[in-house]
Amino acid sequence: MVGVSAAIQGVEDEIEHAARCDAKVLITGESGVGKEIVARLIHGRSSRSRGPLVTINCAGIPDSLLESELFGHVKGSFTDAHRDKRGWLESAHGGTIFMDEVGEMSLRMQASLLRFLESGEIQRVGSDRKLPPVDVRVITATHRRLLDTIANKTFREDLYYRLNVVHIEVPPLRDRREDIPVLLKHFLYGFAEAYEIPVPEVLPEASECLSAYQWPGNVRELRNVAERLIVRARDSRITLDTLPAEVTRDRRPRQVVPIAAASSNSQMLFERMFTSGASFWSEVYEPFMARDITRNDVRDIVRLGLEHTRGNYKMLVQCFNMPSEDYKKFLNFLRKYQCHVPFQRFRMVPVTMNRTPQSAMA
């Protein structure tokens, strides 16, 4: 994983935790954020790294063929089944199978996968007997919100809880903009080497435009743009005119994004920490875990803090009276409970670090 943001460092931490166990992993995130890279890193750092890694895109295979590919088939089970064939699950014995876009599976295939997860046994298509259990770690990924598909009755709830043992959410690129220059440099170096040309210089105006773009295709789109820039770079320089039209189309001067007003309860808890020296763990974490305050309350408190640290999460740990070594613990809590607030909007807000209630709410 290439990046310097707190968000991507959090993903790295989750990868390390997942690599130390054999639990099932569910990776979520928008298309193009790098879910397959996460799966490969988990496998490569695990005790199964010497075993096979079998990848399958559930959205790219028709349902009638997916069952045969996943579980295998016996000779004569259907037209063109001229011999016995073992499936991907058997091929992954001793290693890992990565099932991308698992949310696209039909309900019938979901039921078949659930049976395998419960018993580890495989029954090939057309066979009347089961094979011995296989030793396979299952990692799945989807760009969909599976809880919504469960509500719509298009995804089985029991399968969701089977798959969602370790959950890793990969944030979109627009929520970690500090990673954009790092990723761009990484891709430019790679493509320059492949095309055997000098690495071009990215001029400041072009770099600013690239960082401001929303990147709906995420890292995959950035990679494609980097290759296009290598091909089109003039005099080893990337200028604003070199950038693709879709990147420059919506270019506008940067503005300060208005910060939403916080609730009175959130302001009160914020003041206790910012002016009275109370700790985040006692004032916010404990009431949240006891369900006395909501996720929106926590977000409001984090927004108020980021307003005064100009989007600096490390300074926020100090302001909320936590030890500096609690930085990762704090970020992991915010990400786990979806309370993380993007910091970019606060970078234009003046820093106000004096500890008075009036200035704290200014």
C-alpha positions in Angstrom: 0.0 0.0 0.0 1.5 3.3 -1.1 0.5 6.3 0.9 1.3 8.5 3.9 -2.1 9.4 5.2 -3.4 8.3 8.6 -6.2 6.4 6.8 -3.9 4.3 4.8 -1.7 3.6 7.8 -4.8 2.4 9.6 -5.4 0.0 6.7 -1.8 -1.2 7.0 -2.4 -1.9 10.7 -5.5 -3.9 9.9 -3.6 -5.9 7.3 -1.0 -6.8 9.9 -3.7 -8.0 12.3 -5.4 -10.0 9.6 -2.1 -11.6 8.5 -1.5 -13.0 12.0 -4.6 -15.1 12.0 -6.7 -17.4 9.7 -10.0 -15.6 10.2 -12.2 -14.8 7.3 -11.7 -11.2 6.0 -14.3 -8.9 4.3 -12.7 -6.0 2.4 -15.0 -3.1 1.5 -14.5 0.1 -0.4 -15.4 1.8 -3.7 -14.2 0.3 -7.0 -10.6 1.1 -7.7 -9.4 1.7 -4.1 -7.1 -1.4 -4.1 -9.1 -4.1 -2.4 -7.2 -6.9 -4.3 -3.9 -5.4 -3.2 -5.1 -5.6 0.5 -6.0 -9.3 -0.1 -2.6 -10.1 -1.6 -0.8 -8.4 1.2 -2.7 -10.3 3.8 -1.9 -13.6 2.1 1.7 -12.7 1.5 2.3 -11.8 5.1 0.5 -14.7 6.6 1.6 -18.2 7.4 -0.1 -19.4 4.2 2.2 -17.3 2.0 3.9 -20.4 0.5 0.5 -21.8 -0.4 -1.5 -20.7 -3.5 -3.5 -17.5 -3.8 -6.5 -18.1 -6.0 -8.5 -15.0 -7.1 -11.9 -15.0 -8.6 -14.2 -12.1 -9.7 -17.7 -13.1 -8.9 -19.2 -10.4 -11.1 -17.3 -11.5 -14.2 -18.5 -15.1 -14.3 -22.1 -16.2 -15.2 -23.9 -17.9 -12.3 -24.2 -21.1 -14.2 -20.5 -21.3 -14.7 -19.4 -19.9 -11.3 -20.6 -23.0 -9.4 -18.6 -25.3 -11.6 -15.5 -23.1 -11.4 -15.7 -22.7 -7.7 -16.6 -26.3 -6.7 -15.5 -28.3 -9.8 -17.5 -30.8 -11.8 -17.4 -34.5 -12.8 -17.3 -35.9 -16.3 -20.7 -35.8 -18.1 -22.4 -33.5 -15.6 -23.2 -31.0 -18.4 -22.5 -30.4 -22.0 -18.7 -30.1 -22.7 -17.9 -31.6 -19.3 -15.5 -34.2 -21.0 -13.5 -34.9 -17.9 -13.5 -34.4 -14.1 -12.3 -30.9 -13.1 -11.4 -29.7 -9.7 -12.6 -26.2 -8.7 -10.8 -23.2 -7.4 -11.5 -24.1 -3.8 -9.6 -27.4 -4.2 -6.8 -25.5 -6.0 -6.5 -23.2 -3.1 -6.0 -26.0 -0.5 -3.3 -24.9 2.0 -3.6 -21.3 0.8 -6.1 -18.5 0.3 -9.0 -17.8 -2.0 -9.9 -14.2 -2.8 -13.5 -13.7 -4.0 -13.9 -10.2 -5.3 -17.3 -8.6 -5.7 -19.0 -11.3 -3.6 -22.0 -9.0 -3.4 -22.8 -9.9 -7.0 -23.5 -13.6 -6.2 -27.0 -14.9 -6.7 -28.9 -16.1 -3.7 -28.4 -19.7 -4.9 -24.7 -19.4 -5.1 -24.7 -17.6 -1.7 -26.3 -20.7 -0.2 -23.7 -23.0 -1.8 -20.9 -20.8 -0.4 -22.5 -20.8 3.0 -22.6 -24.6 3.1 -18.9 -24.7 2.3 -18.0 -22.2 5.0 -19.9 -24.2 7.6 -18.4 -27.6 6.8 -15.3 -27.1 4.6 -16.6 -29.9 2.4 -16.9 -29.7 -1.4 -19.4 -31.4 -3.7 -18.5 -31.2 -7.3 -21.3 -30.4 -9.8 -22.9 -33.6 -11.0 -21.3 -35.7 -8.2 -23.3 -37.6 -5.6 -20.6 -37.6 -2.9 -18.7 -35.0 -1.0 -14.9 -34.6 -1.0 -12.9 -34.4 2.2 -12.7 -30.9 3.7 -10.2 -28.5 2.3 -8.0 -26.1 4.2 -8.7 -22.7 2.6 -8.7 -19.2 4.0 -11.5 -17.1 2.5 -11.1 -13.4 1.8 -13.9 -11.6 0.1 -14.4 -8.1 -1.2 -17.2 -5.9 -2.4 -17.9 -2.3 -3.4 -21.5 -2.6 -2.2 -22.9 -1.8 1.3 -23.9 -5.4 2.2 -26.2 -4.2 5.0 -28.3 -2.4 2.4 -28.4 -5.5 0.2 -29.4 -7.5 3.2 -32.3 -5.1 3.8 -33.2 -5.5 0.1 -33.2 -9.3 0.4 -30.5 -9.7 -2.2 -27.8 -10.8 0.2 -28.1 -13.4 2.9 -27.6 -12.1 6.4 -26.2 -15.4 7.7 -23.6 -15.4 5.0 -22.7 -11.8 5.8 -21.9 -12.6 9.4 -19.9 -15.7 8.3 -17.7 -13.5 6.0 -17.5 -10.4 8.2 -15.1 -11.7 10.9 -12.3 -9.2 10.1 -13.5 -6.1 8.3 -11.2 -3.8 6.5 -12.6 -0.7 4.8 -10.3 0.9 2.3 -11.2 4.7 2.1 -11.7 6.4 -1.3 -8.8 8.5 -2.7 -10.7 11.8 -2.2 -10.7 11.2 1.6 -6.9 10.8 1.7 -5.7 13.5 -0.7 -2.2 13.6 0.9 -1.7 10.2 -0.8 -2.3 11.6 -4.3 1.2 13.1 -4.9 2.9 10.0 -3.4 0.9 7.6 -5.6 1.4 9.8 -8.7 5.1 9.8 -8.1 5.1 6.0 -7.6 3.1 5.4 -10.9 5.2 8.0 -12.9 8.4 6.3 -11.9 7.0 2.9 -12.8 5.7 3.9 -16.2 8.8 6.0 -17.0 10.9 2.9 -16.4 8.6 0.8 -18.6 8.6 3.3 -21.5 12.4 3.9 -21.0 12.0 7.7 -20.7 13.0 10.2 -18.0 10.6 10.8 -15.2 8.8 14.1 -15.9 8.6 17.0 -13.5 5.0 17.8 -12.3 4.7 21.6 -12.2 3.0 23.0 -9.1 -0.2 24.2 -10.9 -0.7 20.7 -12.3 0.0 19.0 -9.0 -2.6 21.3 -7.3 -5.2 20.4 -9.9 -4.5 16.7 -9.6 -4.9 16.9 -5.8 -8.1 18.9 -6.0 -9.8 16.4 -8.4 -12.4 14.1 -6.9 -11.0 10.8 -8.5 -14.3 8.9 -8.9 -12.2 5.9 -10.2 -9.9 6.1 -7.2 -6.4 4.7 -7.4 -7.1 2.8 -10.6 -8.1 6.0 -12.3 -4.9 7.8 -11.0 -2.8 4.9 -12.3 -4.4 5.3 -15.8 -3.9 9.1 -15.7 -0.3 8.6 -14.8 0.4 6.4 -17.8 -1.4 8.9 -20.0 0.8 11.7 -18.7 4.0 9.7 -19.3 2.9 9.3 -22.9 2.0 12.9 -23.4 4.7 14.6 -21.3 6.4 17.4 -23.2 10.0 18.3 -22.5 9.9 16.1 -19.4 7.3 18.4 -17.8 3.7 17.9 -16.8 1.8 21.1 -17.1 -1.8 22.1 -16.6 -2.4 21.7 -20.4 -1.0 18.2 -20.3 -3.7 17.0 -17.8 -6.8 15.1 -19.1 -9.9 17.2 -19.7 -11.9 15.4 -17.0 -9.3 16.4 -14.4 -9.3 20.1 -15.3 -13.0 20.5 -16.2 -14.2 21.3 -12.7 -11.2 23.2 -11.6 -12.2 26.1 -9.3 -10.4 28.2 -6.7 -10.2 26.5 -3.4 -12.7 27.7 -0.8 -13.1 27.2 2.9 -15.9 24.6 3.4 -18.4 25.8 6.1 -18.2 23.6 9.1 -21.5 22.2 10.3 -22.8 23.5 13.7 -22.3 21.0 16.5 -25.0 20.0 19.0 -25.0 21.6 22.4 -24.1 18.3 24.0 -21.1 17.9 21.7 -20.0 21.5 22.5 -20.2 20.8 26.2 -18.1 17.6 25.9 -15.6 19.4 23.7 -15.2 22.2 26.2 -14.6 19.8 29.1 -11.6 18.4 27.2 -10.4 21.6 25.6 -10.7 23.9 28.6 -10.9 21.6 31.7 -8.3 19.0 30.9 -10.7 16.0 30.7 -9.7 13.0 28.6 -11.3 11.9 25.4 -11.5 8.3 26.7 -13.6 9.2 29.8 -15.7 12.1 28.3 -16.4 10.6 24.8 -15.3 7.0 24.4 -17.0 5.6 27.5 -20.4 7.4 27.0 -20.3 6.3 23.3 -19.7 2.7 24.1 -22.5 2.9 26.7 -24.7 4.4 23.9 -25.3 7.6 25.9 -24.0 9.6 22.9 -24.3 8.9 19.2 -21.9 8.6 16.3 -23.0 12.1 15.1 -22.0 13.5 18.6 -18.5 12.0 18.2 -18.2 13.4 14.7 -19.2 16.8 15.9 -16.6 16.7 18.7 -13.9 15.6 16.2 -14.9 18.4 13.8 -14.6 21.0 16.6 -11.2 19.7 17.4 -10.0 19.7 13.8 -11.2 23.2 13.3 -8.7 24.3 16.0 -5.8 22.1 14.9 -6.3 23.0 11.2 -7.0 19.3 10.4 -4.0 17.9 12.3 -5.1 14.6 14.0 -1.8 14.3 16.0 -2.4 17.8 17.6 -6.0 16.7 18.2 -4.7 13.8 20.5 -2.9 16.4 22.6 -5.9 18.7 22.7 -8.1 15.9 23.8 -5.7 15.1 26.6 -4.6 11.7 25.5 -1.0 10.4 25.6 0.8 10.7 22.3 1.1 6.9 22.1 -2.7 6.7 21.9 -2.6 8.3 18.4 -3.2 5.0 16.5 -5.7 3.7 19.1 -7.6 6.9 18.7 -7.7 6.7 14.8 -8.6 3.0 14.9 -11.6 3.8 17.2 -12.8 6.6 14.8 -12.5 4.4 11.7 -14.0 1.3 13.3 -17.1 3.2 14.4 -17.2 5.4 11.2 -16.6 8.6 13.2 -13.5 9.6 11.2 -13.8 13.1 9.7 -11.8 14.1 6.5 -9.3 16.8 7.6 -8.9 18.6 4.2 -11.7 21.0 4.7 -10.1 22.4 7.9 -6.7 23.2 6.3 -7.8 26.7 5.4 -9.2 27.4 8.9 -6.9 29.6 11.1 -5.4 27.7 14.0 -6.7 28.7 17.5 -5.0 26.9 20.2 -5.6 29.1 23.3 -7.8 27.2 25.7 -10.9 29.4 26.4 -14.5 28.4 25.8 -15.1 31.6 23.8 -12.2 31.0 21.4 -12.9 27.3 21.2 -16.4 28.0 19.7 -15.2 30.9 17.5 
